Amino acid sequence: MTVEQKRILATSIPGPISIQMQERRTKVISAGVGTLLPVFIDTAHGAILRDVDGNQFIDLGTGIGVVTIGHTNQRVVEAVQNQVAKLTHTLFTVAPYEPYVRVAELITAHTPGSFAKKAAFFNSGAEAVENAVKIARKATGRTEIAVFDHAYHGRTNLTMSMNFKMHPYGTGFGPLAGSVHHAPMSYPYRDEPGMTGEEAAARAITYLEKRVGATQLAAVFIEPIQGEGGFIVPAPGFLKTLDSWCKANGIVMVADEVQSGIARTGKWFASDWEEGFEPDLVTVAKGIAGGLPLSGVVGRAEIMDAAHAGGLGGTFGGSPTAVAAGVAVLEQLEEGGWMERSQEIGELLTTRLSAMQANNPIIGDVRGRGAMIAIELVEAGTKKPNSQAVDALVRHCHQNGVLILNAGTYNNVIRFLPPLAISDELLNEALDVLEEGLAKL
């Protein structure tokens, strides 16, 4: 399958067929399932989405970081086609199959840490996080979980409790799970000027020691680069200092790499950017299987083995088709070139966005790593969040054939998650559209 790698505006956005489909959708789909871009996608390939009206969008969202290696990657498609023709389901805990083992071999070889590792696979990022909680509690015999301000971990009952921002993820859905404690995050743009990562970590540690107690904590969960929170990159030393404290106190250190892992930042995992940071467990999902629903928990063998037989699993967790896709993705990453491409994309994005920042005082911060970059918009001359500008820019880009995503605790961040298959030409064209929108503001 091929889709011309070109932005095309064939109709107004949304087009007439999408409008008709939206009317059908409204009649049968829950209002709780929202829509950012009200067009219906028919086909996608590489970095382009084509809707039912023939409009083609440059995709800078990749399904929120899922199709990292590009839409309908040929080897992923072939792997799924071959697998679905052979075996669609047995449930691995009933009768296993080889691709589940192969994807575990690949992922354990590349998660941070030189220690022996094991893995278990599930369906979604939230499910991986919940299972990491279970594993940590079983391994330590403790109950309490620590998370951080601006964090996002999912939409299940437990992970809603772990999120920092209540709306829209948890509003009216309570009561939520207990034994979850929120500690202050390192947020260099909004912290006191000059605060180091070590100082920010000491602040968080002091809070947890006084509010919870180190001996009560089963695990500390952190996104090495926060996703929904606005691509917040903690100051250097923050992760390592937390990790050292956890290890000194028998606390399981969990890196939630659902959005930041699998080559997204220019390394296998965002954790790899902090020297000496070796989380005990890592949660993975999104980019691991090229669009198929697959997630996992990977980590120290002795911690992973703390769970008793039958304690981990799920009917569709690690399905044959999903793990076959995962093998296709991870083997391509092993073959090389993808990390370098991610870093090239990051350099292009950072250069262009920093130039826009110099001419647009509403861009308060440009941050991120690799193909995971964001801009935080503020009212000129202040750090007051400017969500209205974000809304206007998102609308402008969508109306002009570029899919971008918002984010941030204050709804004032635009995040860029382009597929690594995107060309420089397409990426620059998308950024030209963004710059036009900034000029209008």
C-alpha positions as CSV (number, residue, x, y, z in Angstrom):
1,M,0.0,0.0,0.0
2,T,1.2,3.5,-0.8
3,V,0.0,6.9,0.0
4,E,1.7,9.8,-1.6
5,Q,3.7,11.6,1.1
6,K,2.1,14.9,0.4
7,R,-0.3,17.3,2.2
8,I,-3.5,17.7,0.2
9,L,-6.5,19.9,1.0
10,A,-9.3,18.5,-1.3
11,T,-12.2,19.9,0.7
12,S,-13.0,22.1,3.7
13,I,-12.1,20.4,7.0
14,P,-14.1,18.4,7.9
15,G,-15.3,17.4,4.4
16,P,-18.8,16.4,3.5
17,I,-18.4,12.7,3.9
18,S,-16.7,13.1,7.3
19,I,-19.6,15.3,8.4
20,Q,-22.1,12.6,7.4
21,M,-20.0,10.0,9.3
22,Q,-19.9,12.3,12.3
23,E,-23.7,12.3,12.3
24,R,-23.7,8.5,12.3
25,R,-21.1,8.5,15.1
26,T,-23.1,10.8,17.3
27,K,-26.1,8.5,17.3
28,V,-24.2,5.4,18.4
29,I,-20.9,6.4,20.1
30,S,-20.7,7.5,23.7
31,A,-20.2,11.3,24.2
32,G,-17.4,10.3,26.6
33,V,-15.3,9.3,23.6
34,G,-14.2,12.7,22.3
35,T,-12.6,13.7,19.0
36,L,-9.8,16.2,18.5
37,L,-9.8,16.2,14.7
38,P,-13.4,15.6,13.4
39,V,-12.4,13.8,10.2
40,F,-12.6,10.1,9.4
41,I,-9.3,8.5,8.4
42,D,-9.5,6.0,5.6
43,T,-5.8,5.2,4.8
44,A,-2.4,6.0,6.2
45,H,1.2,5.4,5.3
46,G,4.5,6.8,6.5
47,A,3.7,10.3,7.8
48,I,0.5,10.9,6.0
49,L,-3.2,10.4,7.0
50,R,-5.8,10.4,4.2
51,D,-9.4,11.0,5.2
52,V,-12.6,9.8,3.5
53,D,-12.9,13.1,1.6
54,G,-9.4,12.8,0.1
55,N,-7.7,15.3,2.4
56,Q,-4.2,14.3,3.4
57,F,-2.7,15.4,6.7
58,I,0.9,15.5,7.8
59,D,0.8,13.5,11.0
60,L,2.8,15.0,13.9
61,G,0.9,13.0,16.5
62,T,1.3,9.3,15.4
63,G,-1.8,8.2,17.4
64,I,-0.1,9.8,20.5
65,G,3.2,8.2,19.9
66,V,2.1,4.8,18.7
67,V,3.2,4.4,15.1
68,T,6.7,5.7,15.8
69,I,8.2,3.9,12.8
70,G,5.5,5.1,10.5
71,H,2.0,4.2,9.5
72,T,1.6,0.8,7.8
73,N,5.3,-0.1,8.1
74,Q,5.8,-2.8,5.5
75,R,7.4,-5.3,7.9
76,V,4.8,-4.8,10.5
77,V,2.0,-5.3,8.0
78,E,3.6,-8.5,6.7
79,A,4.2,-9.9,10.2
80,V,0.6,-9.3,11.2
81,Q,-0.7,-10.8,7.9
82,N,1.4,-13.9,8.3
83,Q,0.5,-14.3,11.9
84,V,-3.2,-13.8,11.6
85,A,-3.3,-16.5,8.8
86,K,-1.6,-19.0,11.2
87,L,-2.8,-18.3,14.7
88,T,-5.0,-15.6,16.2
89,H,-5.5,-16.7,19.7
90,T,-4.8,-19.4,22.3
91,L,-4.0,-17.2,25.4
92,F,-0.3,-17.5,26.2
93,T,-1.1,-18.7,29.8
94,V,-3.1,-21.6,28.3
95,A,-0.9,-22.7,25.4
96,P,2.1,-20.5,24.5
97,Y,3.6,-19.4,21.2
98,E,7.1,-18.4,20.1
99,P,6.6,-14.7,19.2
100,Y,5.7,-13.8,22.8
101,V,9.1,-15.2,23.9
102,R,10.9,-13.5,21.0
103,V,9.5,-10.1,21.8
104,A,10.5,-10.6,25.5
105,E,14.0,-11.5,24.4
106,L,14.2,-8.3,22.3
107,I,12.8,-5.9,24.9
108,T,14.7,-7.3,27.9
109,A,17.9,-6.8,25.9
110,H,17.4,-3.1,25.5
111,T,15.7,-1.8,28.7
112,P,18.1,0.0,31.0
113,G,20.2,-1.9,33.5
114,S,22.9,-4.6,33.3
115,F,21.0,-7.0,35.5
116,A,18.9,-10.1,34.5
117,K,15.4,-9.1,33.3
118,K,12.1,-10.7,32.6
119,A,8.9,-9.4,31.0
120,A,5.1,-9.9,30.9
121,F,2.8,-8.5,28.2
122,F,-0.7,-6.9,28.4
123,N,-2.9,-4.7,26.2
124,S,-2.6,-1.0,27.1
125,G,-0.3,1.3,28.9
126,A,-2.6,1.7,31.8
127,E,-2.8,-2.1,32.2
128,A,1.0,-2.3,32.2
129,V,1.1,0.4,35.0
130,E,-1.5,-1.5,37.1
131,N,0.5,-4.7,36.7
132,A,3.7,-2.9,37.7
133,V,1.9,-1.8,40.9
134,K,0.8,-5.4,41.6
135,I,4.3,-6.7,41.0
136,A,6.0,-4.0,43.2
137,R,3.5,-4.6,46.0
138,K,4.0,-8.4,45.9
139,A,7.8,-8.1,45.8
140,T,8.0,-5.6,48.7
141,G,5.1,-6.6,50.9
142,R,4.2,-2.9,51.0
143,T,1.2,-1.0,49.9
144,E,1.9,2.7,49.1
145,I,2.7,4.1,45.7
146,A,4.4,7.4,44.9
147,V,3.8,9.4,41.7
148,F,4.6,13.0,40.7
149,D,2.9,16.3,39.9
150,H,2.0,16.6,36.2
151,A,2.0,12.8,35.8
152,Y,-0.3,10.8,33.6
153,H,-0.6,7.1,33.9
154,G,-4.0,6.1,32.4
155,R,-7.7,6.0,32.7
156,T,-8.4,2.9,34.8
157,N,-9.5,3.4,38.4
158,L,-6.0,3.0,39.9
159,T,-4.2,4.9,37.2
160,M,-6.7,7.8,37.4
161,S,-5.6,8.0,41.0
162,M,-2.0,8.2,39.8
163,N,-2.7,11.0,37.4
164,F,-2.0,14.6,38.5
165,K,-4.7,16.3,36.5
166,M,-8.2,15.2,37.4
167,H,-10.1,16.7,34.4
168,P,-11.1,15.1,32.1
169,Y,-9.6,11.8,33.1
170,G,-11.2,11.3,36.5
171,T,-14.0,13.9,36.9
172,G,-17.1,12.3,38.4
173,F,-15.6,8.8,38.2
174,G,-14.8,8.4,41.9
175,P,-14.2,7.1,44.4
176,L,-10.7,6.5,43.2
177,A,-8.1,4.0,44.5
178,G,-6.2,4.9,47.6
179,S,-2.6,4.5,48.8
180,V,-1.3,6.8,46.0
181,H,0.8,9.9,47.0
182,H,1.8,12.8,44.7
183,A,5.2,14.3,45.1
184,P,6.6,17.5,43.6
185,M,8.2,17.1,40.1
186,S,11.3,18.7,38.7
187,Y,9.9,21.3,36.2
188,P,12.9,23.4,35.1
189,Y,10.8,26.0,33.3
190,R,8.6,26.7,36.4
191,D,10.9,25.8,39.3
192,E,12.9,28.4,41.1
193,P,15.7,29.6,38.8
194,G,18.8,27.6,39.2
195,M,17.2,24.7,41.0
196,T,19.3,21.6,40.3
197,G,17.9,18.1,39.7
198,E,19.4,16.9,42.9
199,E,17.7,19.8,44.8
200,A,14.4,19.0,43.2
201,A,14.8,15.3,44.1
202,A,15.6,16.2,47.7
203,R,12.4,18.2,47.8
204,A,10.4,15.3,46.6
205,I,12.2,12.8,48.9
206,T,11.6,15.0,51.9
207,Y,7.9,15.2,51.1
208,L,7.6,11.4,50.7
209,E,9.6,10.7,53.9
210,K,7.5,13.0,55.9
211,R,4.1,12.4,54.3
212,V,4.3,8.7,53.7
213,G,7.5,7.1,55.1
214,A,10.1,5.3,53.0
215,T,9.3,2.0,54.8
216,Q,5.7,2.1,53.6
217,L,6.5,2.7,49.9
218,A,6.3,-0.2,47.5
219,A,7.2,1.8,44.4
220,V,8.0,5.2,43.0
221,F,6.5,5.7,39.5
222,I,7.9,8.4,37.2
223,E,7.8,9.2,33.5
224,P,11.5,10.1,32.6
225,I,9.9,12.6,30.2
226,Q,6.3,13.4,31.2
227,G,3.8,12.9,28.4
228,E,0.4,14.4,29.0
229,G,1.9,16.7,31.5
230,G,3.6,18.6,28.7
231,F,6.9,16.8,27.8
232,I,8.5,18.0,31.0
233,V,12.2,16.9,31.1
234,P,13.4,16.8,34.7
235,A,16.7,18.6,35.5
236,P,19.8,16.4,35.2
237,G,20.4,14.5,38.4
238,F,16.7,14.3,39.4
239,L,16.1,10.7,38.2
240,K,19.5,9.4,39.5
241,T,19.0,10.9,42.9
242,L,15.5,9.4,43.3
243,D,16.8,6.1,42.1
244,S,19.6,6.0,44.6
245,W,17.1,6.8,47.4
246,C,14.8,4.1,46.3
247,K,17.5,1.5,46.2
248,A,18.7,2.5,49.7
249,N,15.2,2.0,51.1
250,G,14.1,-1.1,49.3
251,I,11.6,0.8,47.1
252,V,10.9,-0.4,43.5
253,M,11.8,2.3,41.0
254,V,9.4,2.2,38.1
255,A,10.0,4.2,34.8
256,D,6.8,4.7,33.0
257,E,8.1,4.7,29.4
258,V,4.7,4.2,27.7
259,Q,5.0,7.4,25.7
260,S,8.8,8.1,25.9
261,G,10.2,4.7,25.1
262,I,10.9,2.6,22.0
263,A,13.2,5.0,20.1
264,R,11.0,8.0,20.6
265,T,13.7,10.2,22.2
266,G,16.6,9.1,20.1
267,K,17.6,6.3,22.5
268,W,15.8,3.0,23.2
269,F,14.3,4.6,26.4
270,A,14.2,8.1,27.7
271,S,15.7,6.7,30.9
272,D,19.0,6.1,29.0
273,W,19.6,9.9,28.8
274,E,20.3,10.1,32.6
275,E,23.6,8.4,33.3
276,G,23.4,6.0,36.3
277,F,19.6,5.8,36.3
278,E,18.6,2.1,36.2
279,P,14.9,1.7,37.1
280,D,13.9,-1.7,38.5
281,L,10.8,-1.9,36.3
282,V,9.9,-0.3,33.0
283,T,6.4,-0.1,31.6
284,V,6.1,-0.1,27.8
285,A,3.3,0.3,25.3
286,K,2.4,2.7,22.4
287,G,5.4,2.5,20.0
288,I,6.3,-1.1,20.7
289,A,4.0,-2.8,18.1
290,G,3.5,-0.3,15.3
291,G,-0.2,0.2,16.0
292,L,-1.2,-3.1,17.5
293,P,-2.4,-3.2,21.1
294,L,0.6,-4.4,23.1
295,S,2.0,-3.3,26.4
296,G,4.4,-4.8,28.9
297,V,6.3,-4.7,32.2
298,V,10.0,-5.4,32.0
299,G,12.5,-5.5,34.8
300,R,14.6,-7.2,37.4
301,A,14.1,-10.9,37.2
302,E,13.7,-11.4,40.9
303,I,11.1,-8.7,41.1
304,M,9.2,-9.9,38.1
305,D,9.3,-13.4,39.6
306,A,7.7,-12.3,42.8
307,A,4.3,-12.6,41.2
308,H,2.9,-16.1,41.7
309,A,1.8,-18.3,38.7
310,G,-1.6,-17.1,37.5
311,G,-1.2,-13.6,39.1
312,L,-0.3,-12.0,35.8
313,G,-2.0,-12.3,32.4
314,G,-5.2,-11.5,30.7
315,T,-7.3,-12.9,27.9
316,F,-5.8,-10.8,25.1
317,G,-2.5,-9.8,26.7
318,G,0.4,-10.4,24.4
319,S,-1.9,-11.7,21.6
320,P,-0.2,-13.6,18.7
321,T,-0.8,-10.8,16.2
322,A,0.3,-8.0,18.7
323,V,3.6,-9.7,19.6
324,A,4.3,-10.6,16.0
325,A,4.1,-6.8,15.3
326,G,6.3,-6.1,18.3
327,V,9.0,-8.4,16.9
328,A,8.8,-6.7,13.6
329,V,9.2,-3.2,15.2
330,L,12.0,-4.2,17.7
331,E,14.0,-6.1,15.1
332,Q,14.0,-3.1,12.8
333,L,15.2,-0.9,15.7
334,E,18.0,-3.3,16.3
335,E,19.1,-3.1,12.7
336,G,19.9,0.6,13.3
337,G,19.3,4.0,11.9
338,W,16.1,4.8,13.8
339,M,17.8,6.3,16.9
340,E,19.8,8.6,14.7
341,R,16.8,9.6,12.7
342,S,14.9,10.4,15.9
343,Q,17.8,12.7,17.0
344,E,17.9,14.3,13.6
345,I,14.2,15.1,13.8
346,G,14.7,16.5,17.3
347,E,17.4,18.8,16.0
348,L,15.3,20.0,13.2
349,L,12.3,20.6,15.4
350,T,14.3,22.4,18.1
351,T,16.1,24.6,15.6
352,R,12.9,25.7,13.9
353,L,10.9,26.1,17.1
354,S,13.6,28.0,18.8
355,A,13.7,30.4,15.9
356,M,9.9,30.9,16.2
357,Q,10.4,31.5,19.9
358,A,12.8,34.3,19.2
359,N,10.1,36.1,17.2
360,N,7.1,35.1,19.2
361,P,7.2,36.0,23.0
362,I,4.2,33.7,23.6
363,I,6.5,30.7,23.2
364,G,7.9,30.5,26.7
365,D,9.8,27.2,26.4
366,V,11.0,24.7,23.8
367,R,11.9,21.3,25.3
368,G,12.1,17.6,24.8
369,R,14.4,15.0,23.3
370,G,14.6,13.4,19.9
371,A,11.2,13.1,18.2
372,M,9.4,14.1,21.4
373,I,9.5,17.9,21.5
374,A,7.0,20.5,22.8
375,I,6.5,24.2,23.1
376,E,4.8,25.8,26.1
377,L,2.7,28.9,25.3
378,V,2.4,31.8,27.8
379,E,1.1,35.3,27.8
380,A,3.8,37.5,26.4
381,G,6.2,38.8,29.1
382,T,4.9,36.3,31.7
383,K,4.8,32.6,32.5
384,K,1.0,32.7,32.7
385,P,-0.4,29.7,30.7
386,N,-1.9,30.7,27.4
387,S,-4.3,27.9,26.5
388,Q,-6.3,30.1,24.1
389,A,-3.2,30.4,21.9
390,V,-2.8,26.6,21.9
391,D,-6.5,26.1,20.9
392,A,-6.1,28.6,18.1
393,L,-2.9,27.0,16.8
394,V,-4.4,23.5,16.9
395,R,-7.4,24.7,14.9
396,H,-5.2,26.5,12.4
397,C,-3.0,23.5,11.8
398,H,-5.9,21.1,11.5
399,Q,-7.7,23.3,9.0
400,N,-4.5,23.4,7.0
401,G,-3.7,19.7,6.8
402,V,-1.4,19.3,9.8
403,L,-2.3,17.1,12.8
404,I,-0.8,18.4,16.0
405,L,-1.7,17.6,19.6
406,N,-2.1,19.7,22.7
407,A,-1.0,18.7,26.2
408,G,0.0,20.1,29.6
409,T,-1.4,20.4,33.0
410,Y,-2.4,24.0,32.1
411,N,-3.6,23.0,28.6
412,N,-0.9,25.4,27.2
413,V,1.5,23.0,25.5
414,I,1.7,21.8,21.9
415,R,3.6,18.5,21.6
416,F,5.2,17.0,18.5
417,L,5.4,13.3,18.0
418,P,6.2,12.8,14.3
419,P,6.8,9.3,12.9
420,L,10.5,8.6,12.4
421,A,9.6,7.8,8.8
422,I,8.8,11.5,8.1
423,S,11.0,13.3,5.6
424,D,12.7,16.7,6.4
425,E,10.6,18.2,3.6
426,L,7.3,17.2,5.1
427,L,8.4,18.1,8.6
428,N,9.5,21.6,7.5
429,E,6.2,22.0,5.6
430,A,4.2,21.2,8.7
431,L,6.3,23.7,10.7
432,D,5.7,26.3,8.1
433,V,1.9,25.9,8.7
434,L,2.5,26.2,12.4
435,E,4.5,29.4,11.9
436,E,1.7,30.8,9.7
437,G,-0.6,30.2,12.6
438,L,1.7,32.0,15.0
439,A,1.9,35.0,12.7
440,K,-1.9,35.2,12.8
441,L,-1.9,35.2,16.6
